[in-house]
Amino acid sequence: MDKTVIGRNDSVSFFNNVDHCVGTGRLGLALTAEYLDELAFVQSEIGFKHIRGHGLFTDDVSIYHEYEEDGVTKVEYNYTYIDRIFDSYLELDIRPYLELGFMPEKLASGTQTIFYWKGNTTPPKDYKLWTDMVVALLKHLLSRYGDEVLDWPIEVWNEPNLPGFWYKADMEEYFKLFKETFLAIKALDSRFKIGGPAICGVFDEKWIAAFMDFCRAEGIKPDNVTRHHYTVDFPEKVGHYDYSTLQDPDERIGTLQKTRDIIDSYEEFKGTPIHITEFSTSYTPKGVIHDTNLNAAYIAEQLSRLGDMNESYSYWTFGDVFEEQGVPFTPFHGGFGLVAAGCIPKPTFYTFSFYKQLKDFGSQCVLKDRTAVIVKNEKGYAGVLWNTGAETLERLFSLPADVSEYTLITKTVDEECCNPLKLWHDLGEPANPTPDQTDLIRSAALPSVKSDVITAAEGSAELPLSLKKNGILYFELTARTFTPDRGYDYQRAVTYR
């Protein structure tokens, strides 16, 4: 096994913003108990700062209304549901990332809709009515929640480069929407942070360049540029499910770097933050890969690299209460979520948990390569490893040591020790597990935790780690303080003498 030697003064660029934002199904789902249970579970372990989802202005949230009075059509707003939703978010210490969409039916210029829940994806019939609605909502939120609302990021629409999400994928019409919305919000308060164009995949270079050209021509400086990031080929559909092949990670990261390069080619926009407001492997809510250990390991590499050119990146989504293509038939259906029905954490949940623990441990990165990231603080080292290829990944690290003994803690997620999908399958794939079955499946969704004592020699500590295929591992190696009680002999206790 080759040894990786880490020097005492080694420092590597690594921006870990894993907890900045997470995605959600449409906001109206936050009115349900299961949704809030899953979000509370995710927040208890990871603690995302922001949450982004569709449907802020769709009719199930019921903000926009028109009525007739004395022969005149008038407008009124109803904030009953959105207050309930956002109150629930704040109680769970997570703030909205405000995606402005979709179009209320009475404000829409057409009838095109998307998804099971029929979000209208046409431009407004009147741009003044649209901007009045947006500004009125922001005023209401400021009144209810105070100036912290100024720190809630704002994104204008979702994936307008796809004709299903924006009528005819009309670029000029989207740019009009962005301009009118941007100017109206900035007129209310210039401190709001507003971004776009929230594109996804198709003609992405063309759209990013055209968006920057438009902003230059109009004298608009977006606070950030937003886009999405998925990493699979076009899926094969079989029954209710979609089967996809993962793309080469270098190729997909290269696409993101191209966006960075395009933006930086404009002197006035150079360095503008990029927000990845959706990312995952498969882009369908029936992508079976989402429930697997391979997904967890692949995403681990993505998280090690996404901060190289992006300020933030938001996984799509936190949980499986999600209905874009209808109500799921089974608990493991390839849903986007980190958590399956019954608050069962999928393996990818721990990818995010491990990176959050890494962020909390220390910000000085001493190693980042294609299978590992290691950081340090004054107590020692922490790291994440992943294995998407070999049957077994063997790594040996030599780390500078300041004390003679270290405690090693490892948490491992692989196909043998943390695989709720397999247990569900072995149970016969019940579409509606009983409470006892759900508890049993949840018990199979825990990392394997192990410990050891590492003895340093000649100023270095040797750390051998082994990881099975499609596994992820978190470790902490910290200075050991040994304080045995009088008369206690561990070795004698465990040898039963």
FENGIUR-V76073 format. One record per helix or strand of 2 or more residues. SS is the DSSP state (H for helix, E for strand). FROM is the first residue (numbers start at 1). LEN is the number of residues. Records with the same first field share a line. If there is no record, write none. Layout:
# FENGIUR-V76073
SS->FROM-LEN ; FROM-LEN
This chain:
# FENGIUR-V76073
E->3-3 ; 21-4 ; 50-4 ; 64-6 ; 72-6 ; 95-6 ; 113-2 ; 119-2 ; 154-3 ; 194-6 ; 224-6 ; 236-3 ; 241-3 ; 273-7 ; 312-4 ; 339-2 ; 344-2 ; 364-5 ; 372-6 ; 380-8 ; 392-9 ; 405-9 ; 448-8 ; 460-9 ; 471-9
H->27-5 ; 33-13 ; 80-12 ; 105-3 ; 127-25 ; 167-3 ; 171-18 ; 204-15 ; 249-16 ; 267-3 ; 288-4 ; 293-16 ; 347-15 ; 420-7 ; 435-9 ; 490-5
